[in-house]
C-alpha cells in the first residue's frame, strides 16, 4: 500500500521545467488521432454514402449503431444523408476531439491529477436537463441544444480521461514496460 502511494505521488509531483515523458506525449497523440478519426467517420459516413459507396457507409453506420440511436430527425445531415450519430453524440465526439487536440495548450501533459469530480457533474447537468425536458415534453430541444450540451460534456471528460491514461502509462513504464526513448527504472 505504501509503495503504491509512493509511486503515485512520484508521478503526480512534477518539476516545473521538466519535459513531459515520451509516453505522455504518445498517449496524447494517439488519443488525438483516434478522436479525429472517429469524428471523421461520423461526418464522412454521409459523404461516403452520397458518393456511391453505400456498403462502406453501412459499415460505419452499423459500428455507431451500438452507441447511438441514430434517429434521422435528431441527426445532422450532409449531402442528403444523416451523420453516423445524432446531434448530441456528434457534440460529445466533437468536444472530445477539440479538447484532446488543445489539451497540451490548456494543461501540462506532466500533470496527472484530475479536476474535482464536481466539474464533470456540472458539465453533464445541462445535457441531463436538455434530455429530461425533451423526454417529458416540457420543452422541445433542437440540434443546437443537443450538440452544445454534448460538446460541453465531451470536452470536460477529456480532462479526466487523458490524465488517467497518462498515469497508467507511467505506472506500466515503471514496471519494466518501456516505450521508445524511456529508460526503465530499477524495481524496489
C-alpha positions as CSV (number, residue, x, y, z in Angstrom):
1,X,0.0,0.0,0.0
2,X,2.8,2.5,0.9
3,X,4.7,1.6,-2.2
4,X,1.7,2.2,-4.5
5,X,1.2,5.6,-2.8
6,X,4.8,6.4,-3.3
7,X,4.7,5.5,-7.0
8,X,1.5,7.6,-7.5
9,X,2.9,10.5,-5.6
10,X,6.2,10.2,-7.6
11,X,4.3,10.7,-10.9
12,X,1.9,13.2,-9.7
13,X,4.6,15.6,-8.5
14,X,6.2,17.2,-11.4
15,X,9.2,19.6,-11.9
16,X,8.2,22.8,-13.5
17,X,10.9,22.8,-16.1
18,X,10.9,19.1,-16.9
19,X,9.6,17.9,-20.3
20,X,6.6,15.6,-20.4
21,X,7.6,11.9,-20.8
22,X,7.6,10.3,-24.2
23,X,4.7,8.1,-23.1
24,X,2.6,11.1,-22.1
25,X,3.1,12.7,-25.5
26,X,2.4,9.4,-27.2
27,X,-0.8,8.9,-25.2
28,X,-1.9,12.4,-26.2
29,X,-1.0,11.9,-29.9
30,X,-2.8,8.5,-30.1
31,X,-5.9,9.9,-28.3
32,X,-6.0,13.0,-30.6
33,X,-5.6,10.8,-33.7
34,X,-8.4,8.5,-32.6
35,X,-10.7,11.3,-31.7
36,X,-10.2,12.9,-35.1
37,X,-10.6,9.6,-36.8
38,X,-13.9,8.9,-35.0
39,X,-15.2,12.4,-35.8
40,X,-14.1,12.0,-39.4
41,X,-16.0,8.7,-39.6
42,X,-19.1,10.4,-38.2
43,X,-19.0,13.2,-40.7
44,X,-17.6,11.1,-43.5
45,X,-20.4,8.5,-43.5
46,X,-23.0,10.6,-45.3
47,X,-20.3,11.8,-47.8
48,X,-19.3,8.2,-48.5
49,X,-22.9,7.2,-48.9
50,X,-23.6,10.1,-51.3
51,X,-20.6,9.1,-53.4
52,X,-22.0,5.7,-54.2
53,X,-20.2,3.6,-51.6
54,X,-23.3,2.5,-49.7
55,X,-21.7,-0.8,-48.4
56,X,-18.8,1.0,-46.8
57,X,-21.1,3.7,-45.3
58,X,-23.4,1.0,-44.0
59,X,-20.4,-0.5,-42.0
60,X,-19.7,2.9,-40.4
61,X,-23.4,3.4,-39.6
62,X,-23.6,-0.1,-38.2
63,X,-20.5,0.4,-36.0
64,X,-22.0,3.6,-34.4
65,X,-25.4,1.9,-34.0
66,X,-24.1,0.3,-30.9
67,X,-23.6,3.7,-29.1
68,X,-26.3,5.9,-30.6
69,X,-30.0,5.6,-31.6
70,X,-29.3,7.4,-34.9
71,X,-32.8,8.8,-35.2
72,X,-32.7,10.8,-38.5
73,X,-34.8,13.7,-37.1
74,X,-32.2,14.2,-34.3
75,X,-29.2,14.0,-36.6
76,X,-27.3,16.5,-38.7
77,X,-27.4,15.8,-42.4
78,X,-24.8,16.3,-45.1
79,X,-25.2,15.6,-48.8
80,X,-28.7,14.4,-48.2
81,X,-27.7,11.7,-45.6
82,X,-27.7,11.7,-41.8
83,X,-24.4,11.7,-39.8
84,X,-23.4,8.4,-38.3
85,X,-24.7,9.6,-34.9
86,X,-27.3,12.0,-33.5
87,X,-26.5,15.7,-32.9
88,X,-25.9,15.1,-29.2
89,X,-23.4,12.3,-29.9
90,X,-21.8,14.5,-32.6
91,X,-21.4,17.2,-29.9
92,X,-19.8,14.7,-27.5
93,X,-17.3,13.4,-30.1
94,X,-16.6,17.0,-31.3
95,X,-16.0,18.2,-27.8
96,X,-13.7,15.2,-27.2
97,X,-11.7,15.9,-30.4
98,X,-11.4,19.6,-29.8
99,X,-10.4,19.3,-26.2
100,X,-8.0,16.5,-26.9
101,X,-6.3,18.5,-29.6
102,X,-6.0,21.6,-27.4
103,X,-5.1,19.7,-24.2
104,X,-1.4,20.4,-24.2
105,X,-2.1,24.1,-24.6
106,X,-4.6,24.1,-21.7
107,X,-2.9,21.8,-19.3
108,X,0.5,20.2,-18.9
109,X,0.9,16.6,-20.0
110,X,3.1,16.1,-16.9
111,X,0.1,16.7,-14.7
112,X,-2.0,13.6,-13.9
113,X,-4.2,15.0,-11.1
114,X,-7.7,15.2,-12.4
115,X,-10.0,18.1,-11.5
116,X,-12.6,17.7,-8.8
117,X,-15.5,15.5,-9.9
118,X,-17.9,18.3,-9.3
119,X,-16.8,19.8,-12.7
120,X,-17.8,16.6,-14.5
121,X,-21.2,16.6,-12.8
122,X,-21.6,20.3,-13.6
123,X,-20.7,19.6,-17.3
124,X,-23.3,16.8,-17.6
125,X,-26.0,18.7,-15.9
126,X,-27.1,20.8,-18.9
127,X,-27.1,17.6,-21.0
128,X,-29.4,15.8,-18.5
129,X,-31.7,18.9,-18.2
130,X,-31.9,19.2,-22.0
131,X,-32.7,15.5,-22.4
132,X,-35.2,15.5,-19.5
133,X,-37.1,18.5,-20.7
134,X,-37.5,16.9,-24.1
135,X,-38.3,13.4,-22.8
136,X,-41.1,14.7,-20.5
137,X,-42.4,17.0,-23.3
138,X,-41.8,20.2,-21.2
139,X,-39.6,21.8,-23.9
140,X,-38.7,20.7,-27.4
141,X,-34.9,20.6,-27.7
142,X,-33.2,21.1,-31.0
143,X,-30.0,20.3,-32.8
144,X,-28.2,23.3,-31.3
145,X,-29.1,22.4,-27.7
146,X,-28.3,18.8,-28.2
147,X,-24.9,19.5,-29.9
148,X,-23.8,22.2,-27.4
149,X,-24.7,20.2,-24.2
150,X,-22.9,17.1,-25.7
151,X,-19.9,19.2,-26.7
152,X,-19.6,20.6,-23.2
153,X,-19.7,17.2,-21.6
154,X,-17.3,15.7,-24.2
155,X,-14.8,18.5,-23.7
156,X,-14.9,18.2,-20.0
157,X,-14.5,14.4,-20.0
158,X,-11.1,14.8,-21.7
159,X,-9.7,16.3,-18.5
160,X,-10.5,13.1,-16.7
161,X,-9.7,10.6,-19.4
162,X,-6.2,11.8,-20.5
163,X,-4.7,12.2,-17.1
164,X,-5.8,8.7,-16.2
165,X,-4.4,7.3,-19.4
166,X,-1.1,9.1,-18.9
167,X,-0.8,8.0,-15.3
168,X,-1.5,4.4,-16.4
169,X,1.3,4.6,-19.0
170,X,3.7,6.0,-16.3
171,X,2.8,3.1,-14.0
172,X,3.3,0.5,-16.6
173,X,6.5,2.2,-17.7
174,X,7.8,2.0,-14.1
175,X,7.2,-1.8,-14.0
176,X,9.6,-2.5,-16.8
177,X,7.4,-1.9,-19.8
178,X,9.4,0.6,-21.8
179,X,8.5,2.8,-24.7
180,X,11.0,4.2,-27.2
181,X,13.1,6.9,-25.6
182,X,12.4,6.0,-22.0
183,X,14.7,4.0,-19.7
184,X,13.2,1.6,-17.2
185,X,13.8,2.3,-13.6
186,X,15.1,-0.4,-11.2
187,X,12.4,-2.1,-9.2
188,X,12.3,-1.7,-5.4
